[in-house]
Amino acid sequence: MDFSYKNLTVEDLKKINFRLNSLRESPTIRDVYYKRLTTYVDGRGDLTELWSEPWNKKEDVARKIEHVYFNTTHEGVIKGWHVHERTFSQYTCVRGKMQVVLVDVRRKFPTFGYVDQFIIGTQNPSLIVIPPGVLKAWKSLRGDSIIVNLLTLADVKDNFKYPWDAILKEVWEPKNG
């Protein structure tokens, strides 16, 4: 490998010619996968499957999960940016409403510089599969939001972080107008 994300600097990020895409449910970044989840509702409550092994036979969900956590983000707070070199992340928001923003920083990919945005949460249950080399951040748009992350590796050294305001400060919702 001739490049490591541990060598990627904020100055490098600021030089990228971003191709910003509007909020969507169909990613433009290569290898990013979006799945609208189904919620089953009855008189007792509701149930939403977050991940299922049979999905990987016909869908682009990660096939091996090593580490799962949830992260609470207070309303209006932005968490990120970070990127993994070897780990796939799979995000879903199980409480609240979140804006997830992805940036392809894989220099050799045709979607280098592409920016995808998604709104996920209890009213739009979704799974976003994020490959290594895609920078990510999120913002809680409603209440204390909880994101669940299913990772393919449990290696904490494979997590390279940047300040939330290093790039794309204008991307965050809500937008007035």
N, C-alpha and C positions, 0 to 999 in steps of 0.2 A: 504494500500500500504506500503510495507516494504522498499521501495527505492524511492528516489526523485532525479531527475537530478540536482537540486540545490546543492546536496552534491557530485556530480561527479567532480573530480578534474583532472587537467592536468596529475598528476602522475598516476591516475587511467587509463586515456586514453593511456598513454605510456606503460602500462602493457598488453594491449590487443594484442593478436596474430592475426594480420590482415591477411585476406585472400583476396588479391588483385585480382580483376578481370579486364580484359582488357576493353577498350572502347567497348560499346555494345548498343544494342537497346532492349535487353531482360534482365531485372533485375534478380539478384540472391538473393537479400534481400527480405525476406518475407514481404508481404503487400506493397511493392513498385510497382507502376504501371507506365508503359511507354506507351504513345500513340503518334504515328506519326500523326500530324495534316495535314489536306488537305488544300491546297491553291488553290483558284479559280482565274484564270487569264483571263482577257479579255483586249480589247483595251483601256479601261479606267483606268486600274490598276489591283490590286489584293485584295483578301479578304481571311483571315484565321480565322476560328472560334477558339477561345481559350478555351471555355467551354460551354457546353449546357446541360441544365437540363435533356433532354431526354437521354443523354448518361448514366446517372446513373441507368437507368433501366436494362442495359445490360453490363455495364463496371464498373470498380473499381475506378471511380472518386468520390471525396467527394460529399456528398449529400447536405450539408448545408454550404453556404459561408457567413461569417460574416465580413470579412475585405479583401480589395484588395488594393495593392500598386504596384508601379513600382520602381525599383532601378537602377540607372545608375552606371556602373562600368567602369573605364578607362582601356584601353588596358594594359595588363600585370599585373593588380592588382588582388589580391586574396582577397575575402571577406569570412569570416567564421572564425572559426567553430561555429556553434550553433545547439541547439537541443531544441525541445519542449516536454513537458510531456503530454499534452492533445490535442495539435493542429496538424491537418493535414495541410501541405503546398502543393500547386500545382504550380509548376514552368513552365513558358514558356519564351523563349527569343524572343522578338519582334524586336530587332535591334542588329546587330553584330553577334558574335559567342562566345559561352561560353562553358567551361568545367565545368560540375557539378559533384561533388564527394560526395558520400553518404557512411556512415559507420554505421553499425548496432551496437548500444551500449546497446541493450536490453538483459541483461544477461541471461534471461530465454528463449530466442528464439534460435532455432537451427541455425539461420544465424548470431548469435553474432560474431562480428569481421569481417564479410564480408564487402568488399568494392566494390561498383559499381561506374562506371564512364560513363558519357554521354557527347556527344558534341551536343549542340542544338543551333539553331539560325535561321536566315532568310533563309538559304539554307537547313536547316533541322528543320522545324517547328515541335515542339514536346511539349507534356505535360508530366511532371513527377509528380506523386502523391507520397508524402513522408509522411509516418505515424509518429506519435509521437515515440520518442525513437531512431530515426535515425538521426545521426549527419550529417550536411551538410555544404558544402562550394562551392564556384565557382570562376572561373577565366575568365576574359575577354580575348579572344584570337584575336579579331579583332575590332579595333576602340572602341568608347564608346558604350558598349553593355548595353542593357536594359533588365532586367528580370522582369516579371510580376509575382506576387505571390498572389494566391487566398487562403486565410486561413479560416479554419473552426471556429476559435475563434478570438476575437479581444482583448484578454487579453495580454497586454505587459509584465506582470509578468511571463508568460509562455514562456520565451525565455532565455536560458542559454548559455552564450558565452565563447569561448576559443580563444586564439591567433591563427592566421592563420598558424603559423609555429610550433605549439605544436606537431603535428603528421604529418606523411606522406608527408614530404617536397619533396620527390623524385617523387611524383605522377603527378606533374603538367606538362602539355604540354606547349610548344612543346618539343619533345625529338629529339635530333640530332643523326644522325648515319646512 
